[in-house]
Amino acid sequence: MTEHFDVVVVGAGLSGIGAGYFLQRDCPDRSYVILEGRERLGGTWDLFRYPGIRSDSDMYTLGYSFRPWTEAKAIADGPAILKYLDETARDYGIDKHIRHQHRVVGASWSTADARWTVRVERGPEKERAEFTCNFLFMCSGYYNYAAGYLPEFAGRERFKGEIVHPQFWPENLDYAGKRVVVIGSGATAVTLVPEMAKTAAHVTMLQRSPTYIVARPSEDGIANWLRAKLPGRLAYRITRVKNVALGQFFYRLARRKPEKTKERLIQMVRDELGPDYDVATHFTPRYNPWDQRICLVPDADLFASIREGRASVVTDQIDTFEEDGIRLKSGELLPADVIVTATGLDMQLMSGIPFVVDGREVDPAKSLGYKAMMYSDIPNLASSFGYTNASWTLKSDLTAAYVARLLNAMRKRGMRQATPRITGDVEPEPFLTFTSGYVQRGMDKFPKQGNRKPWRVHQNYALDLMALRFGKIDEGMEFSNPEPKRESVTAAKAGVSGDRRAA
């Protein structure tokens, strides 16, 4: 049996749940379903179970625009975020639209029918099923849930201890009293190190090169004060505007004055670790601020664990794994009982599923991204992709609201198809300009952006707000494939029958 919906949403994480809300709010006469491959909703926040997992953005911007974050901590842990998502889905009735253990394996568009056919594997038996829809909205994130990035380490098989990737953290891993080496220096590593250091004998963060790391309070004092004085929604809205504005201000400042920003960020680390610590080696990156994402540590917990001797940082390269640790290029042996490979993500566009348009396989990575959410010459398909320099949800909210706006424009015009089309000269450019390893490794899997709107990726909430909420819906968009005129068809049939009766 094939079920039909006006919209099929793929993924029940932050983006998918937000999509459900905006479809209900702005397109209440349209049916939708959310297909989720996992047993639970939550996406990233359900998948990752490693110790201390937390947001690296404040929850007043990572939270939804329509549902206030009411906890005291602005930098929240994974379970608190998952609880927030569960409650949001339940309170708005979005959970009733979610089909769990429905993994999408392919999608085909038919112009004649003006619909997508979405193929899924359902349940542990991978039973095949199909859904059809008028619009397909991919909210499945930007990385491979089935595999993380893991470099080839020489001698890996010789190591006698346990090797763990954060994406697949074992429930029964016991590291209490053990020597731990965490390979990496990104958001996952700086989260794991202070948390594991609470019970491990010692934790070493092994990095090839340093990352910018900033300490911030885990609670937003202004937000908590506002919530005590004002109605909850108003306090949340004010805090959200404040944090968006501050985030954009400091980002622009960093890009305009990289040297001064770099100097200030490094001085803040010196203030935490003292004048005798080798900040130049371990906390002074070779790139400018925001060439890669800046890591956030709440309440300076990473720096505290280093000061107290429970953790340390080593900047070097791996030569080989030994039975009892890691041999570095410098010749030093880092002893280890447990090695955690916090080496990054395997980037993947729209779950890596194959797309077919009118019998021809298409590769979205070879298209041009339209408003960072749709794809040139591919009809009725959108995907949600958040910001690299701000909270994911700021962009996913705007994207979901725009999809609803586009659906309403199609309905109003009596058209069944909306296809981004390139007109004029548009020069292709990389979709992202980040120099992070996981971005550089995965960019060939993503579309290019253009050098002018609506093909430009702004990475700017204010510009996107104006463009997506108030900008022209026709810009670069072709509306086609009109709704069949049922009355005319019925009348024509009646006329033919009458002529036959007269004959």
VOZALO-834759 format. One record per residue (C-alpha): residue number from 1; x, y, z. Coordinates in nm, 4 decimals. Each point is the difference from the previous one (the first is absolute). Last residue first. Layout:
N
NUM	X	Y	Z
...
//
This chain:
503
503	-2.6402	1.0441	-3.2127
502	-0.1626	0.2171	0.2664
501	0.1152	-0.2439	0.2726
500	0.3529	0.0158	-0.1405
499	-0.0055	0.3783	-0.0071
498	-0.1237	0.0060	0.3602
497	0.2742	-0.2367	0.1164
496	0.2656	0.2148	-0.1677
495	-0.1422	0.3109	0.1618
494	-0.0040	-0.1626	0.3455
493	0.3634	-0.0993	-0.0408
492	0.0891	0.3536	-0.0994
491	-0.1874	0.1377	0.2994
490	0.1849	-0.2324	0.2382
489	0.3370	0.0936	-0.1498
488	-0.0871	0.3680	0.0162
487	-0.1069	-0.0343	0.3636
486	0.3133	-0.1966	0.0879
485	0.2444	0.2551	-0.1304
484	0.3221	-0.1918	0.0614
483	0.2333	0.1975	0.2296
482	0.2662	0.1818	-0.1935
481	0.3473	-0.1479	-0.0642
480	0.2142	0.3124	0.0416
479	0.1476	0.2519	0.2411
478	0.3630	0.0865	-0.0817
477	0.2047	0.1463	0.2832
476	0.3058	0.2258	-0.0400
475	-0.1750	0.2786	0.1897
474	-0.3712	-0.0846	-0.0116
473	-0.0472	-0.0100	0.3808
472	0.1261	0.3560	0.0301
471	0.1605	0.0694	0.3366
470	-0.1923	0.0558	0.3262
469	0.0484	-0.3122	0.2112
468	0.2811	-0.1679	-0.1903
467	0.2001	0.3020	-0.1145
466	-0.0479	0.2225	0.3056
465	0.0659	-0.2759	0.2499
464	0.2882	-0.1302	-0.2104
463	0.1736	0.3382	0.0107
462	-0.0467	0.0281	0.3778
461	0.1096	-0.3582	0.0620
460	0.3267	0.0245	-0.1915
459	0.1761	-0.3090	-0.1339
458	-0.0825	0.1595	-0.3380
457	0.0007	-0.2939	-0.2394
456	-0.0492	0.1580	-0.3445
455	-0.2180	-0.1582	-0.2668
454	-0.2863	0.2479	0.0382
453	0.2077	0.2124	-0.0156
452	0.3429	0.0423	-0.1527
451	0.3326	-0.1859	-0.0164
450	-0.1659	-0.3402	-0.0104
449	0.0189	-0.2907	0.2429
448	0.1360	-0.3413	-0.0913
447	-0.1786	-0.3188	0.0916
446	0.1273	-0.2373	0.2697
445	0.1725	-0.3383	-0.0197
444	0.3219	0.1539	-0.1350
443	0.0125	0.2078	0.3174
442	0.0415	-0.3015	0.2272
441	0.3704	-0.0203	0.0791
440	0.0375	0.3781	0.0154
439	-0.2907	0.0279	0.2426
438	0.1230	-0.2803	0.2272
437	0.3487	0.1519	0.0047
436	-0.1134	0.3471	0.0982
435	0.0967	0.2682	-0.2559
434	-0.3484	0.1533	-0.0119
433	-0.0915	0.1649	-0.3307
432	-0.3279	-0.1842	-0.0494
431	-0.1995	-0.0648	-0.3199
430	0.3117	0.0538	-0.2117
429	-0.0493	0.2495	-0.2860
428	-0.1851	-0.0144	-0.3315
427	-0.0177	0.3150	-0.2150
426	-0.3525	0.0973	-0.1011
425	-0.0612	0.1621	-0.3373
424	-0.3659	0.0424	-0.0905
423	-0.2820	-0.2261	0.1056
422	0.0406	-0.3115	0.2125
421	-0.3298	-0.1724	0.0751
420	-0.1402	-0.1078	0.3384
419	-0.3038	-0.2234	-0.0580
418	-0.3448	0.0374	0.1530
417	-0.2673	-0.2446	-0.1191
416	-0.3674	-0.0500	0.0641
415	-0.1284	0.3378	-0.1089
414	-0.3431	0.1433	0.0789
413	0.1498	0.3396	0.0715
412	-0.1312	0.0092	0.3585
411	0.1033	-0.3619	0.0610
410	0.3529	0.0614	-0.1261
409	0.0318	0.3125	0.2132
408	-0.1247	-0.1946	0.3038
407	0.2605	-0.2700	-0.0540
406	0.2710	0.2659	-0.0345
405	-0.1012	0.1635	0.3291
404	0.0086	-0.3382	0.1745
403	0.3470	-0.0634	-0.1425
402	0.1039	0.3489	0.1161
401	-0.1180	-0.0683	0.3562
400	0.2007	-0.3228	0.0040
399	0.3125	0.1756	-0.1287
398	-0.0243	0.2866	0.2486
397	-0.0335	-0.2443	0.2903
396	0.2903	-0.2092	-0.1353
395	0.2158	0.3132	-0.0226
394	-0.0284	0.1093	0.3631
393	-0.0120	-0.3658	0.0993
392	0.3613	-0.0733	-0.0864
391	0.1373	0.2627	0.2373
390	0.2629	0.2388	-0.1323
389	0.3161	0.0093	-0.2126
388	-0.0481	-0.3257	-0.1934
387	-0.3689	0.0664	-0.0500
386	-0.2646	-0.2652	-0.0543
385	-0.0907	-0.2198	-0.2952
384	-0.3581	-0.1098	-0.0661
383	-0.0780	-0.1578	-0.3354
382	-0.2517	0.0838	-0.2713
381	-0.1506	-0.1908	-0.2912
380	-0.3007	0.0973	-0.2106
379	0.1863	0.0006	-0.3301
378	0.3707	-0.0675	-0.0688
377	0.1283	0.2363	-0.2706
376	0.2256	0.1949	0.2387
375	-0.0118	-0.1282	0.3568
374	-0.1818	0.1214	0.3106
373	0.1107	0.1034	0.3525
372	0.3049	0.2278	-0.0105
371	-0.2089	0.2740	-0.1663
370	0.0249	-0.2109	-0.3180
369	0.3051	-0.2286	-0.0035
368	0.1476	-0.0599	-0.3424
367	-0.0075	-0.3570	-0.1282
366	0.2713	-0.2658	-0.0235
365	-0.0376	-0.0951	0.3655
364	-0.3735	-0.0487	-0.0604
363	0.0872	-0.3010	-0.2185
362	-0.2782	-0.0949	-0.2381
361	-0.1092	-0.3425	-0.1243
360	-0.2250	0.0275	-0.3039
359	-0.3424	-0.1650	-0.0075
358	-0.1969	0.3217	0.0335
357	0.2205	0.1247	0.2837
356	0.1854	-0.2692	0.1992
355	0.1672	0.0577	0.3361
354	0.2379	-0.2409	0.1749
353	0.0276	0.0198	0.3815
352	0.3209	0.1294	0.1575
351	-0.1805	0.0943	0.3199
350	-0.0862	0.3413	-0.1481
349	0.3627	0.0985	-0.0592
348	0.2613	-0.1915	0.1985
347	0.2958	0.1146	0.2052
346	0.1954	-0.2694	0.1819
345	0.0524	0.1550	0.3400
344	0.3005	0.0697	0.2148
343	0.3134	-0.1466	0.1513
342	-0.1120	-0.0405	0.3597
341	0.1795	-0.3368	0.0014
340	-0.0101	-0.0943	0.3685
339	0.2894	-0.2180	0.1163
338	-0.0311	-0.1945	0.3267
337	0.2797	-0.1611	0.2029
336	0.2531	0.2574	-0.1156
335	0.3677	0.0904	0.0339
334	0.1105	0.2834	-0.2310
333	0.3406	-0.1073	-0.1333
332	0.2340	0.2789	-0.1099
331	0.1975	-0.0488	-0.3211
330	-0.0765	0.3465	-0.1375
329	-0.2183	-0.1633	-0.2668
328	-0.2113	-0.1366	0.2844
327	-0.0332	-0.3581	0.1236
326	-0.3478	-0.0655	0.1342
325	-0.0842	-0.2297	0.2907
324	0.0575	-0.3373	0.1655
323	0.0187	-0.2432	-0.2914
322	0.1309	0.2717	-0.2320
321	-0.1911	0.2188	-0.2447
320	0.2145	0.1690	-0.2603
319	0.1566	0.3315	-0.1037
318	-0.2694	0.2343	0.1240
317	0.0607	0.3720	-0.0332
316	0.0657	0.2544	0.2748
315	-0.1699	0.2513	0.2262
314	-0.0542	-0.1546	0.3443
313	-0.2632	0.1432	0.2343
312	-0.0435	-0.1007	0.3630
311	-0.2707	-0.1183	0.2353
310	-0.0429	-0.0697	0.3726
309	0.2840	0.2383	0.0871
308	-0.2215	0.2519	0.1786
307	0.0802	0.2749	-0.2484
306	-0.0827	-0.2313	-0.2913
305	-0.3364	-0.1043	0.1489
304	-0.0810	0.3658	0.0683
303	0.0839	0.0961	-0.3589
302	-0.2425	-0.2578	-0.1361
301	-0.2723	0.1070	0.2445
300	0.0232	0.3701	-0.0928
299	-0.3567	0.0519	0.1300
298	-0.1315	-0.1256	-0.3323
297	0.2584	-0.0856	-0.2681
296	-0.0752	0.1342	-0.3481
295	0.1942	-0.0968	-0.3096
294	0.0375	0.2526	-0.2835
293	-0.1054	-0.1296	-0.3411
292	0.2688	0.0140	-0.2654
291	0.1157	0.2944	-0.2085
290	-0.1979	0.1594	0.2827
289	0.3078	0.1436	0.1731
288	0.3032	0.0050	-0.2306
287	0.2165	-0.3043	-0.0662
286	0.3222	-0.1342	0.1537
285	-0.1678	-0.0610	0.3348
284	0.1543	0.1122	0.3319
283	-0.1221	-0.2236	0.2839
282	0.2593	-0.2787	0.0394
281	0.3319	0.1394	-0.1189
280	-0.0357	0.3728	0.0718
279	-0.2006	-0.0714	0.3159
278	0.2994	-0.1662	0.1636
277	-0.1153	0.0478	0.3618
276	0.2219	0.2115	0.2231
275	-0.2100	0.3186	-0.0167
274	-0.3184	-0.1580	0.1358
273	-0.2547	-0.2468	-0.1388
272	-0.3216	0.2048	0.0055
271	0.1452	0.3454	-0.0663
270	0.2209	-0.1537	-0.2670
269	-0.3123	-0.1373	-0.1701
268	-0.1576	0.3471	0.0014
267	0.3217	0.1371	-0.1471
266	-0.0334	-0.2434	-0.2888
265	-0.3493	0.1250	-0.0803
264	0.1082	0.3650	0.0228
263	0.2998	-0.0422	-0.2304
262	-0.2084	-0.1899	-0.2530
261	-0.2619	0.2737	0.0023
260	0.2647	0.2678	-0.0523
259	0.1506	-0.1964	-0.2869
258	-0.3335	-0.0843	-0.1619
257	-0.1364	0.3548	-0.0111
256	-0.2771	0.0006	-0.2597
255	-0.0807	-0.3718	0.0234
254	0.0117	-0.0017	0.3798
253	-0.2119	0.3149	0.0221
252	-0.2582	-0.1535	-0.2345
251	-0.0223	-0.3095	0.2214
250	-0.0118	0.2085	0.3174
249	-0.2915	0.2049	-0.1305
248	-0.1872	-0.3012	-0.1388
247	0.0178	-0.1807	0.3326
246	-0.0964	0.3114	0.1947
245	-0.3046	0.0595	-0.2199
244	-0.1140	-0.3623	0.0166
243	0.0525	-0.0036	0.3759
242	-0.1988	0.3183	0.0605
241	-0.2828	-0.1029	-0.2340
240	-0.0286	-0.3362	0.1773
239	0.0115	0.1617	0.3428
238	-0.2808	0.2391	-0.0927
237	-0.2117	-0.2829	-0.1453
236	0.0558	-0.2220	0.3029
235	-0.0997	0.2745	0.2441
234	-0.3126	0.0704	-0.2062
233	-0.0937	-0.3662	-0.0119
232	0.0501	-0.0503	0.3730
231	-0.1899	0.3047	0.1227
230	0.2420	0.2470	0.1582
229	0.1939	0.0501	0.3251
228	0.1353	-0.3458	0.0890
227	0.0512	-0.0887	-0.3659
226	0.1893	0.3256	-0.0533
225	0.2380	-0.0814	0.2874
224	0.0626	-0.3518	-0.1354
223	0.0713	0.1412	-0.3452
222	0.2337	0.2679	0.1360
221	0.1940	-0.2567	0.2033
220	0.0485	-0.2366	-0.2941
219	0.1095	-0.3238	0.1621
218	0.2824	-0.2288	-0.1178
217	0.2397	0.2924	0.0327
216	0.2290	0.0344	-0.3032
215	0.3489	-0.1265	-0.0770
214	0.1376	0.0348	-0.3520
213	0.2125	-0.2493	-0.1905
212	0.1710	0.0732	-0.3318
211	0.1411	-0.3291	-0.1277
210	0.3574	-0.1297	0.0167
209	0.1812	-0.2308	-0.2441
208	0.0671	-0.3723	-0.0251
207	-0.1833	-0.0594	0.3255
206	0.0265	-0.2500	0.2848
205	-0.2246	0.0817	0.2958
204	0.1408	-0.1974	0.2914
203	-0.2236	-0.1265	0.2795
202	0.1319	-0.1234	0.3357
201	-0.0976	-0.2609	0.2593
200	-0.3553	0.0251	-0.1310
199	-0.2886	0.1028	0.2290
198	-0.0593	0.3742	-0.0487
197	0.2436	0.0074	-0.2925
196	-0.2640	-0.1671	-0.2179
195	-0.2175	0.3134	0.0193
194	0.2871	0.2464	-0.0457
193	0.1321	-0.1848	-0.3097
192	-0.3273	-0.0974	-0.1653
191	-0.1352	0.3480	-0.0694
190	0.3250	0.1411	-0.1388
189	0.0292	-0.3101	-0.2181
188	-0.3531	0.0191	-0.1401
187	0.0256	0.3706	-0.0860
186	0.3287	-0.0392	-0.1837
185	0.3510	-0.0845	0.1168
184	0.0464	-0.3632	-0.0957
183	0.1385	-0.3295	0.1281
182	-0.1144	-0.0568	0.3602
181	0.2560	-0.2013	0.1980
180	-0.1215	-0.1628	0.3212
179	0.1954	-0.1520	0.2874
178	-0.2289	-0.1981	0.2269
177	-0.1304	0.0561	0.3529
176	-0.3600	-0.0003	-0.1204
175	-0.0138	-0.0754	-0.3736
174	-0.2811	-0.2549	0.0038
173	-0.1836	-0.0253	-0.3330
172	-0.3328	-0.1758	0.0605
171	-0.2270	0.2143	-0.2158
170	0.2320	-0.0105	-0.3002
169	0.0420	0.3354	-0.1814
168	-0.0651	-0.0256	-0.3710
167	0.0342	0.3595	-0.1245
166	0.2731	0.0613	0.2570
165	0.2312	-0.2578	-0.1665
164	0.1536	-0.2414	0.2507
163	0.3262	-0.1955	0.0082
162	0.0467	-0.2316	0.2983
161	0.3360	-0.1252	0.1242
160	0.2454	-0.2468	-0.1502
159	0.1157	0.2181	-0.2913
158	0.1686	-0.2134	-0.2625
157	-0.2890	0.0154	-0.2502
156	0.0363	0.3774	-0.0280
155	0.3606	-0.0359	-0.1116
154	-0.0230	0.2800	-0.2542
153	-0.3101	0.2132	0.0413
152	-0.2239	0.0318	-0.3042
151	-0.2270	0.2984	0.0567
150	-0.3482	-0.0456	0.1490
149	-0.2906	0.2192	-0.1103
148	-0.3273	-0.1128	0.1505
147	-0.2280	-0.2668	-0.1414
146	-0.3716	-0.0885	-0.0038
145	-0.1334	0.3458	0.0848
144	0.1748	0.1528	-0.3005
143	0.0099	0.3785	0.0202
142	-0.1918	0.3043	-0.1166
141	-0.3348	-0.0183	0.1730
140	-0.3052	-0.2106	-0.0852
139	-0.2550	0.2746	-0.0519
138	-0.0817	-0.0717	-0.3657
137	-0.3315	0.1532	-0.1075
136	-0.1721	-0.1741	-0.2905
135	-0.3038	0.1675	-0.1580
134	-0.2999	-0.1467	-0.1818
133	0.0249	-0.3296	0.1829
132	0.0029	-0.3734	-0.0569
131	0.0987	-0.2613	0.2551
130	0.1370	-0.3447	-0.0690
129	0.0794	-0.3082	0.2066
128	0.2675	-0.2698	0.0144
127	0.0343	-0.2009	0.3203
126	0.3429	0.0512	0.1506
125	-0.0583	-0.2825	0.2535
124	0.1113	0.2363	0.2787
123	-0.2818	0.2394	-0.0899
122	-0.0813	0.1634	-0.3331
121	0.2308	0.0481	-0.2955
120	-0.1210	0.2966	-0.1991
119	-0.0674	0.1109	-0.3560
118	-0.1303	0.3516	-0.0621
117	-0.2046	0.0622	-0.3132
116	0.0001	0.3713	-0.0684
115	-0.2910	0.1745	-0.1647
114	-0.1091	0.2176	-0.2876
113	-0.1642	-0.2994	-0.1744
112	0.1344	0.0856	-0.3454
111	0.3096	0.1597	0.1541
110	0.0900	-0.3255	0.1758
109	0.2631	0.0204	0.2722
108	0.1805	-0.3009	0.1464
107	0.1346	-0.0435	0.3551
106	0.2301	-0.2586	0.1560
105	0.1030	-0.1871	0.3157
104	-0.2034	0.1780	0.2689
103	0.0213	-0.1752	0.3369
102	-0.3341	-0.0431	0.1755
101	0.0840	-0.1226	0.3502
100	-0.2270	0.2634	0.1526
99	-0.2978	0.1502	-0.1778
98	-0.0566	0.3491	0.1415
97	-0.3304	0.1825	-0.0563
96	-0.1408	-0.0652	0.3492
95	0.3224	0.1410	0.1473
94	-0.0838	0.3401	-0.1490
93	-0.2931	0.0400	0.2380
92	0.1236	0.3420	0.1097
91	0.0579	-0.1024	0.3621
90	0.1452	-0.3389	-0.0949
89	0.2577	0.1192	-0.2539
88	0.1068	0.2879	0.2229
87	0.0201	-0.2222	0.3072
86	0.2211	-0.2551	-0.1741
85	0.2224	0.2749	-0.1442
84	0.0473	0.1638	0.3420
83	0.0714	-0.3405	0.1583
82	0.2641	-0.0648	-0.2676
81	0.1575	0.3371	0.0795
80	0.0101	-0.0802	0.3717
79	0.1487	-0.3459	-0.0708
78	0.2722	0.1534	-0.2203
77	0.1249	0.2606	0.2455
76	-0.0968	0.3652	-0.0158
75	0.2041	0.3160	-0.0401
74	-0.2633	0.2575	0.1010
73	-0.0527	-0.1703	0.3345
72	-0.2973	0.1208	0.2037
71	-0.2584	-0.1974	-0.1980
70	-0.2893	0.1810	-0.1680
69	0.0792	-0.0193	-0.3716
68	-0.2946	0.1670	-0.1684
67	-0.1912	-0.1709	-0.2823
66	-0.0822	0.1870	-0.3221
65	0.3471	0.1246	-0.0968
64	0.1359	-0.3462	0.0682
63	0.2970	-0.0583	0.2286
62	0.3527	0.0274	-0.1383
61	-0.0294	0.3783	0.0370
60	-0.1065	0.0199	0.3638
59	0.1679	-0.3367	0.0494
58	0.3484	0.1486	-0.0278
57	0.2228	-0.1710	-0.2526
56	0.2587	-0.2747	0.0560
55	-0.2744	-0.2293	0.1235
54	0.0855	-0.2817	0.2368
53	0.1350	-0.3534	0.0162
52	0.1623	-0.0538	0.3410
51	0.0797	-0.3672	-0.0474
50	-0.0765	-0.1419	-0.3472
49	-0.3593	-0.0775	-0.0971
48	-0.0202	0.1457	-0.3509
47	-0.2894	-0.1385	-0.2053
46	-0.2869	0.1463	0.2026
45	0.1194	0.3588	-0.0071
44	0.1181	-0.0314	-0.3587
43	-0.3468	-0.1049	-0.1173
42	-0.2503	0.0598	0.2794
41	-0.2799	-0.2447	-0.0702
40	0.0230	-0.3612	0.1023
39	0.0136	-0.3404	-0.1706
38	0.2149	0.1311	-0.2855
37	-0.0757	0.0386	-0.3699
36	-0.2456	0.2845	0.0473
35	-0.2670	0.0787	-0.2583
34	-0.2029	0.3091	0.0904
33	-0.3477	0.0080	-0.1568
32	-0.1990	0.2886	-0.1426
31	-0.3519	0.1001	-0.0986
30	-0.0788	0.3517	-0.1209
29	-0.3013	0.2035	0.1155
28	0.1895	0.1433	0.2982
27	0.2678	0.1489	-0.2257
26	0.1486	0.2824	0.2106
25	-0.0225	-0.1333	0.3554
24	-0.0044	-0.3728	-0.0660
23	0.2743	0.0220	-0.2619
22	0.1990	0.2288	0.2291
21	-0.0187	-0.2437	0.2934
20	0.0834	-0.3094	-0.2043
19	0.3037	0.1725	-0.1501
18	0.1250	0.0798	0.3497
17	-0.0233	-0.3686	0.0903
16	0.1947	-0.0856	-0.3139
15	0.2712	0.2615	0.0531
14	0.0827	-0.0869	0.3619
13	-0.0142	-0.3740	-0.0647
12	-0.2834	-0.2021	-0.1483
11	0.1436	-0.0657	-0.3472
10	-0.1567	-0.0071	-0.3469
9	-0.3071	0.2203	-0.0423
8	-0.2580	-0.1202	-0.2537
7	-0.2451	0.2695	-0.1060
6	-0.3436	-0.0173	-0.1629
5	-0.0317	-0.3573	0.1161
4	-0.0717	-0.3253	-0.1844
3	0.0239	-0.3526	0.1349
2	0.1008	-0.2874	-0.2287
1	-0.1231	-0.3500	0.0872
//
